[in-house]
Amino acid sequence: MKIEEKKNKTLGFLDDLEKETATLLERIFKARKEIQKVNSEKDVDMFIENNDLEKDFKHITLHL
């Protein structure tokens, strides 16, 4: 692989990662607001269902 191809591949990866990071920050902000509404087991289930922080990410994986 030529240098330019490697650079372009890396830049593409960085673009993808930047988008995923921005999405993750938005999801964290939303989850912080939503967690305040959790008061029961049903609420917990709804919170988990509606706040999948890593959904559809290609490069980011979270470990809780």
C-alpha positions in Angstrom: 0.0 0.0 0.0 1.4 3.4 -0.9 1.9 6.1 1.6 -1.0 8.2 0.3 -3.4 5.3 0.5 -2.3 4.6 4.1 -2.8 8.3 5.0 -6.2 8.4 3.4 -7.2 5.2 5.1 -6.1 6.6 8.5 -7.9 9.9 7.8 -11.0 8.0 7.1 -10.7 6.1 10.3 -10.1 9.4 12.2 -13.2 10.9 10.6 -15.3 7.9 11.6 -13.9 8.0 15.1 -14.6 11.7 15.5 -18.3 11.1 14.4 -18.7 8.3 16.8 -17.1 10.3 19.6 -19.5 13.2 19.0 -22.5 10.8 19.0 -21.2 9.2 22.2 -21.1 12.6 23.9 -24.6 13.4 22.9 -25.8 10.0 24.2 -24.0 10.5 27.5 -25.7 13.9 27.9 -29.1 12.4 27.1 -28.5 9.4 29.5 -27.6 11.8 32.3 -30.9 13.6 32.0 -32.9 10.3 31.6 -31.3 8.6 34.6 -32.9 11.2 36.9 -36.3 9.8 35.9 -35.5 6.3 37.0 -37.5 5.3 40.1 -38.6 1.7 39.6 -37.5 -1.6 38.0 -39.8 -0.7 35.0 -38.0 2.6 34.7 -34.6 0.8 34.7 -35.7 -1.4 31.9 -36.9 1.5 29.8 -33.7 3.4 30.5 -31.6 0.5 29.3 -33.7 0.1 26.2 -33.7 3.8 25.3 -30.0 4.5 26.1 -27.8 2.1 24.3 -24.6 4.2 24.4 -22.6 2.2 21.8 -25.4 1.2 19.4 -24.2 1.1 15.7 -20.6 2.0 16.6 -17.9 0.5 14.4 -14.8 1.6 16.4 -16.0 2.3 20.0 -16.8 -0.4 22.5 -17.7 0.3 26.0 -17.0 -1.9 29.0 -19.2 -1.4 32.1 
